[in-house]
Protein backbone atom coordinates (compact mmCIF):
# COMPACT_ATOMS: atom_id res chain seq x y z
CA UNK A 1 0.00 0.00 0.00
CA UNK A 2 1.17 3.54 -0.75
CA UNK A 3 1.07 5.28 2.61
CA UNK A 4 2.24 8.60 1.15
CA UNK A 5 -1.37 9.60 0.38
CA UNK A 6 -2.46 9.30 4.00
CA UNK A 7 -1.37 12.79 5.14
CA UNK A 8 -3.54 14.32 2.40
CA UNK A 9 -6.43 12.02 3.30
CA UNK A 10 -5.95 13.00 6.95
CA UNK A 11 -6.13 16.70 6.09
CA UNK A 12 -9.28 16.12 4.04
CA UNK A 13 -10.86 14.21 6.93
CA UNK A 14 -9.90 16.98 9.39
CA UNK A 15 -11.28 19.68 7.10
CA UNK A 16 -14.46 17.70 6.55
CA UNK A 17 -14.87 17.28 10.29
CA UNK A 18 -14.49 21.04 10.82
CA UNK A 19 -17.11 21.76 8.12
CA UNK A 20 -19.52 19.24 9.61
CA UNK A 21 -19.05 20.70 13.09
CA UNK A 22 -19.75 24.23 11.88
CA UNK A 23 -22.74 23.05 9.86
CA UNK A 24 -24.07 21.18 12.90
CA UNK A 25 -23.65 24.33 14.98
CA UNK A 26 -25.61 26.29 12.38
CA UNK A 27 -28.41 23.72 12.51
CA UNK A 28 -28.72 23.71 16.30
CA UNK A 29 -28.75 27.50 16.36
CA UNK A 30 -31.75 27.24 14.02
CA UNK A 31 -33.47 24.58 16.19
CA UNK A 32 -32.97 21.78 13.65
CA UNK A 33 -32.00 19.00 16.08
CA UNK A 34 -32.23 16.20 13.53
CA UNK A 35 -29.80 17.86 11.09
CA UNK A 36 -27.56 18.90 14.02
CA UNK A 37 -27.40 15.31 15.28
CA UNK A 38 -26.64 14.02 11.78
CA UNK A 39 -23.79 16.49 11.28
CA UNK A 40 -22.28 15.79 14.68
CA UNK A 41 -22.52 12.04 14.13
CA UNK A 42 -20.81 12.41 10.77
CA UNK A 43 -18.14 14.66 12.31
CA UNK A 44 -17.50 11.95 14.91
CA UNK A 45 -17.25 9.25 12.22
CA UNK A 46 -14.94 11.43 10.15
CA UNK A 47 -12.73 12.01 13.18
CA UNK A 48 -12.60 8.26 13.90
CA UNK A 49 -11.56 7.62 10.29
CA UNK A 50 -8.91 10.33 10.66
CA UNK A 51 -7.55 8.70 13.81
CA UNK A 52 -7.32 5.29 12.14
CA UNK A 53 -5.61 6.79 9.09
CA UNK A 54 -3.26 8.91 11.22
CA UNK A 55 -2.16 5.95 13.36
CA UNK A 56 -1.72 3.77 10.27
CA UNK A 57 0.46 6.38 8.60
CA UNK A 58 2.68 6.95 11.61
CA UNK A 59 2.99 3.22 12.30
CA UNK A 60 4.44 2.74 8.80
CA UNK A 61 6.19 6.05 8.21
CA UNK A 62 7.28 7.33 11.59
CA UNK A 63 7.87 10.99 12.39
CA UNK A 64 8.04 13.71 9.75
CA UNK A 65 10.52 16.45 10.58
CA UNK A 66 9.49 20.06 10.04
CA UNK A 67 11.58 21.48 7.16
CA UNK A 68 11.10 25.18 7.92
CA UNK A 69 13.60 27.53 9.54
CA UNK A 70 13.59 30.95 11.16
CA UNK A 71 10.26 32.41 12.30
CA UNK A 72 8.34 29.43 10.88
CA UNK A 73 9.76 26.97 13.42
CA UNK A 74 8.33 28.55 16.59
CA UNK A 75 5.03 29.24 14.82
CA UNK A 76 4.80 25.63 13.63
CA UNK A 77 5.72 24.14 17.00
CA UNK A 78 3.30 26.43 18.86
CA UNK A 79 0.49 25.27 16.59
CA UNK A 80 1.62 21.63 16.79
CA UNK A 81 1.88 21.57 20.60
CA UNK A 82 -1.50 23.24 21.13
CA UNK A 83 -3.05 20.95 18.49
CA UNK A 84 -1.56 17.81 20.06
CA UNK A 85 -2.50 18.66 23.65
CA UNK A 86 -6.05 19.63 22.72
CA UNK A 87 -6.38 16.51 20.52
CA UNK A 88 -5.78 14.46 23.67
CA UNK A 89 -8.25 16.54 25.70
CA UNK A 90 -10.95 16.46 23.04
CA UNK A 91 -11.42 12.69 23.04
CA UNK A 92 -13.16 12.40 26.43
CA UNK A 93 -14.98 15.71 25.83
CA UNK A 94 -16.47 14.45 22.55
CA UNK A 95 -17.38 11.07 24.01
CA UNK A 96 -19.08 12.63 27.03
CA UNK A 97 -20.89 15.27 24.96
CA UNK A 98 -22.24 12.65 22.56
CA UNK A 99 -23.18 10.37 25.46
CA UNK A 100 -25.20 13.15 27.10
CA UNK A 101 -27.02 13.87 23.83
CA UNK A 102 -27.81 10.18 23.26
CA UNK A 103 -29.24 9.96 26.79
CA UNK A 104 -31.41 13.01 26.18
CA UNK A 105 -29.65 15.03 28.88
CA UNK A 106 -29.67 18.14 26.74
CA UNK A 107 -29.04 20.70 29.50
CA UNK A 108 -25.80 18.93 30.47
CA UNK A 109 -25.01 18.29 26.80
CA UNK A 110 -25.36 21.98 25.96
CA UNK A 111 -23.14 23.07 28.87
CA UNK A 112 -20.36 20.68 27.88
CA UNK A 113 -20.75 21.36 24.15
CA UNK A 114 -19.85 25.01 24.81
CA UNK A 115 -16.33 23.71 25.52
CA UNK A 116 -16.29 20.70 23.22
CA UNK A 117 -17.36 22.47 20.03
CA UNK A 118 -14.68 25.20 19.84
CA UNK A 119 -11.97 22.80 21.01
CA UNK A 120 -12.94 20.18 18.42
CA UNK A 121 -13.07 22.79 15.65
CA UNK A 122 -9.66 24.12 16.72
CA UNK A 123 -8.13 20.64 16.65
CA UNK A 124 -9.65 19.91 13.23
CA UNK A 125 -8.56 23.21 11.67
CA UNK A 126 -5.07 23.16 13.16
CA UNK A 127 -4.69 19.61 11.87
CA UNK A 128 -5.11 21.00 8.35
CA UNK A 129 -2.69 23.87 9.14
CA UNK A 130 -0.06 21.40 10.39
CA UNK A 131 -0.51 19.38 7.18
CA UNK A 132 0.03 22.46 5.01
CA UNK A 133 3.06 23.53 7.01
CA UNK A 134 4.63 20.06 6.80
CA UNK A 135 3.75 18.90 3.30
CA UNK A 136 2.58 21.76 1.09
CA UNK A 137 4.57 24.90 1.87
CA UNK A 138 8.00 25.04 0.28
CA UNK A 139 10.16 26.46 3.09
CA UNK A 140 13.38 26.46 1.08
Secondary structure, DSSP 8 states (H G I E B T S, - for coil): --GGGHHHHHHHHHHHHHHHHHHHHHHHHTT-HHHHHHHHHHHHHHHHHHHHHHHHHHHHH--------THHHHHHHHHHHHHHHHHHHHHHHHHHHHHHHHTT-HHHHHHHHHHHHHHHHHHHHHHHHHHIIIIIS---
